[in-house]
Amino acid sequence: MDLLSGARAFAAVARRQSFSAAARDEQTTQPVVSRRVAGLEAHLGGALLERNTRQVRLTALGAALLEHVHALLGAERSLIDAAASHRRGTVRLLVPAGLDPSLWAALRLRALAAGTDLHIEEEDRERRTVRFRIGDADAALLPVETARADWVVPLGLAQATDRLRPLTLAALRPTRAQAPEAASRIVVLAEDASGQLLSPLRESAAACGLAAHQVYESHNVVSALAGALAGDDWILCAREQASGWRLQWFEVPELALARAYRLEARTPDGLRLFDSVLRRDVAAALGAIRREQQ
């Protein structure tokens, strides 16, 4: 059987909860969609959909396999996109999420001027690594230890505050007059929530008298920003991020922390694209200090 056609038909029916609506989406007829779904069910060994005159519902098997069907169709799209990118001479680059998109746009324009269609996608740290390893990108900015980095991004703490004097971790210790839960917290976003950064931060915080709950991870940037804008929490971030978020950024002496990135590319041409000019644009987008290669 045509596994992909069956998967597309099943996904369309599951999305629309209707064979006729799915047929319209797929630009075919209802009998064709029914045959494709039936073929997929026969191939997988069980009913995927419950059919009656009023409604179409997923069976237990259908619900269990729907995510896998979406993954299969996503892989198909990635394969087609990769082939099209190769024909066009497109280079697909994965970059960290949560940075100023206008600076990535400037990098794309610089690459276009140099004759390369640079397609830039934002992804979190783990997804960048996985997608690059499975061949779903031509190049990626991946986190590495500082000694191997092409770019290093110093980190500090940011908050909406009128504070003028320097900030130290000791200044965030709970006071005797404060309830422990009222003390300011340090929020670590997803890009920095790795052992390489999180463990040293927690150790430094503990050494300065902060409670364990005062350092926490958040994958929700909006919630983290709400706390920082209210003057309650401090966000661990780069200076340029703080500026874009309208927060005041402080370099903290006890926090010698930095993001470290290395450009990984699948081909020598991919590496050659990032000459000294493009590397400066990458550094600007990251808010980084460029480390010259040895």
C-alpha positions in Angstrom: 0.0 0.0 0.0 0.9 3.7 -0.3 1.8 4.3 3.4 2.1 8.1 3.0 -1.2 8.5 1.2 -2.9 6.5 3.9 -1.2 8.6 6.6 -2.2 11.9 4.9 -5.8 10.7 4.6 -6.0 9.5 8.2 -4.4 12.8 9.5 -6.9 14.8 7.5 -9.9 12.9 8.8 -8.6 13.1 12.4 -8.2 16.8 12.0 -11.5 17.5 10.4 -13.5 14.7 12.1 -15.2 14.2 8.7 -14.4 12.1 5.6 -16.0 14.6 3.3 -14.2 17.6 4.8 -10.9 15.7 4.6 -11.6 14.9 1.0 -12.0 18.6 0.2 -8.8 19.4 2.0 -6.9 16.7 0.1 -8.6 17.7 -3.2 -9.9 14.2 -3.9 -13.2 12.3 -3.3 -14.6 10.8 -0.1 -14.4 7.2 -1.5 -10.7 7.7 -2.2 -10.0 9.0 1.4 -12.0 6.0 2.8 -10.0 3.5 0.7 -6.7 5.1 1.8 -7.7 5.0 5.5 -8.9 1.5 5.2 -5.6 0.5 3.5 -3.6 2.1 6.4 -5.8 0.3 9.0 -5.2 -3.0 7.3 -1.5 -2.3 7.1 -1.3 -1.4 10.8 -3.6 -4.2 12.0 -6.5 -2.4 13.5 -9.2 0.3 13.2 -8.0 3.8 13.6 -11.4 5.6 13.3 -14.9 4.9 14.6 -17.4 5.8 11.9 -21.1 6.5 12.4 -23.6 8.7 10.6 -23.0 11.7 12.7 -19.4 11.8 13.8 -15.9 10.3 13.2 -13.8 9.6 16.3 -10.3 8.2 16.9 -10.1 4.7 18.3 -7.6 4.0 21.1 -5.2 2.7 18.4 -5.8 5.8 16.3 -5.1 8.1 19.2 -1.9 6.2 20.1 -0.6 6.4 16.5 -1.7 9.9 15.5 1.4 11.6 16.8 3.6 9.0 14.9 1.6 9.7 11.7 2.3 13.4 12.1 6.0 12.7 12.6 6.0 10.6 9.4 4.4 13.4 7.4 6.8 15.9 9.0 9.7 13.7 7.9 8.3 13.6 4.4 8.0 17.4 4.3 11.6 17.7 5.6 12.9 15.4 2.9 11.1 17.4 0.2 12.3 20.7 1.6 15.9 19.4 1.8 15.8 18.4 -1.8 14.4 21.7 -2.9 16.9 23.6 -0.8 19.8 21.6 -2.4 18.5 22.5 -5.9 18.2 26.2 -5.0 21.5 26.3 -3.3 19.7 27.2 0.0 21.6 26.7 3.3 19.4 25.9 6.2 20.8 27.3 9.5 19.4 26.6 12.9 19.9 29.4 15.5 18.9 30.0 19.2 15.4 31.1 19.9 14.5 34.3 21.8 17.0 36.7 20.2 16.4 39.8 18.1 14.9 38.5 14.8 15.9 41.7 13.0 19.6 40.8 13.4 19.0 37.3 11.9 17.2 39.1 9.0 20.4 41.2 8.5 22.4 38.0 8.4 20.1 36.6 5.7 20.3 39.8 3.6 24.1 39.7 3.8 24.1 36.1 2.6 21.7 36.9 -0.2 24.1 39.7 -1.3 26.9 37.1 -1.4 24.7 34.8 -3.6 23.4 32.3 -1.0 19.8 31.9 0.1 20.3 31.4 3.8 17.1 30.0 5.4 17.3 30.7 9.2 15.1 28.9 11.7 14.9 29.5 15.5 15.0 26.4 17.7 15.7 25.6 21.3 19.0 24.1 22.3 17.9 20.5 22.3 16.0 20.7 19.0 18.9 22.3 17.2 21.2 19.5 18.2 18.7 16.8 17.3 17.7 18.3 13.9 21.3 18.9 12.9 22.3 15.3 13.8 19.5 13.8 11.8 20.3 15.9 8.8 17.4 18.3 9.0 19.7 21.3 8.6 22.8 22.2 6.7 24.3 24.2 9.6 23.6 25.0 13.2 24.8 27.1 16.1 25.3 24.4 18.8 26.2 24.8 22.5 29.7 23.7 23.3 32.2 24.1 26.1 33.9 27.5 26.0 37.3 26.2 24.9 35.7 25.0 21.6 33.5 28.0 21.0 33.4 30.3 18.0 31.4 32.8 19.9 31.0 33.5 23.6 28.0 35.4 25.1 28.6 36.8 28.6 25.6 36.5 30.8 24.3 38.7 33.7 21.1 39.4 35.5 18.3 41.7 34.3 15.3 43.3 35.8 13.1 46.4 35.4 14.7 48.5 38.2 16.1 51.9 38.9 19.1 50.4 40.8 22.3 52.4 40.2 24.9 50.6 42.2 26.4 47.3 41.0 24.6 44.1 41.7 26.0 41.1 43.6 24.5 37.8 44.4 24.7 38.6 48.1 22.3 41.5 47.6 19.6 38.8 46.7 19.9 37.0 50.0 16.6 36.8 51.9 16.5 39.3 54.8 15.3 38.5 58.3 12.3 40.7 57.7 11.4 38.8 54.5 9.4 35.6 54.3 11.7 33.1 52.4 9.2 32.8 49.5 9.2 36.6 49.1 12.9 36.8 48.2 13.9 37.6 44.6 14.5 34.6 42.3 16.9 34.1 39.4 15.1 32.8 36.4 17.0 30.5 34.0 15.5 30.2 30.5 15.6 27.1 28.3 18.7 28.1 26.3 20.7 28.2 29.5 19.1 25.4 31.5 22.0 22.9 30.9 24.3 21.4 33.5 27.1 23.5 32.1 25.5 26.7 33.2 22.8 25.8 35.8 25.1 23.8 38.1 27.7 26.6 38.5 24.9 29.2 39.0 23.3 27.1 41.8 26.7 26.6 43.4 27.5 30.3 43.3 24.1 31.2 44.6 24.4 28.8 47.5 27.9 30.0 48.4 26.4 33.6 48.6 23.7 32.6 51.0 20.7 32.3 48.5 18.1 29.6 49.2 17.8 26.7 46.8 14.4 27.8 45.5 15.8 31.2 44.4 17.3 29.7 41.3 14.7 28.1 39.0 14.2 27.1 35.4 11.4 28.5 33.2 10.5 27.5 29.6 8.0 30.3 29.4 9.6 33.6 28.4 6.4 35.6 28.9 6.0 34.4 32.5 9.7 35.0 33.3 9.5 38.5 31.8 6.4 39.3 33.8 8.3 38.6 37.0 11.3 40.7 35.9 9.1 43.6 34.7 7.3 43.6 38.0 10.6 43.9 39.8 10.2 40.6 41.5 12.6 38.3 39.6 15.9 38.5 37.8 16.4 36.9 34.4 19.8 35.3 33.5 20.4 36.6 30.0 22.7 38.5 27.6 23.0 42.3 27.6 21.3 42.6 24.2 18.4 40.5 25.3 17.9 42.7 28.4 17.9 45.8 26.2 15.3 44.3 23.8 13.1 43.4 26.8 13.6 46.9 28.3 15.3 45.6 31.4 18.4 46.9 33.1 21.3 44.4 32.8 24.0 43.9 35.4 27.3 42.0 35.1 27.5 40.1 38.4 31.0 39.4 39.7 30.2 36.0 41.2 28.7 34.8 37.9 31.4 34.2 35.4 28.9 32.5 33.1 28.6 32.6 29.4 26.8 30.9 26.5 29.3 29.3 24.1 28.4 28.4 20.5 30.2 26.7 17.7 29.1 26.7 14.0 28.7 23.1 12.8 28.1 22.6 9.1 27.6 19.4 7.0 29.8 20.5 4.1 32.9 22.6 3.5 30.8 25.0 1.4 28.6 25.5 4.4 31.5 26.5 6.5 33.0 28.7 3.8 29.8 30.7 3.6 30.4 32.0 7.1 33.4 34.1 6.2 34.6 36.9 8.4 31.8 39.2 7.4 29.0 36.7 8.1 30.6 35.7 11.4 30.5 39.3 12.5 26.8 39.3 11.8 26.3 36.1 13.8 28.2 37.6 16.7 26.0 40.7 16.6 22.8 38.5 16.6 24.1 36.4 19.5 25.4 39.4 21.4 28.7 37.6 21.5 32.4 38.1 21.8 34.1 36.5 18.7 36.7 33.9 19.5 39.2 33.7 16.7 40.1 30.2 15.6 43.5 28.9 16.6 
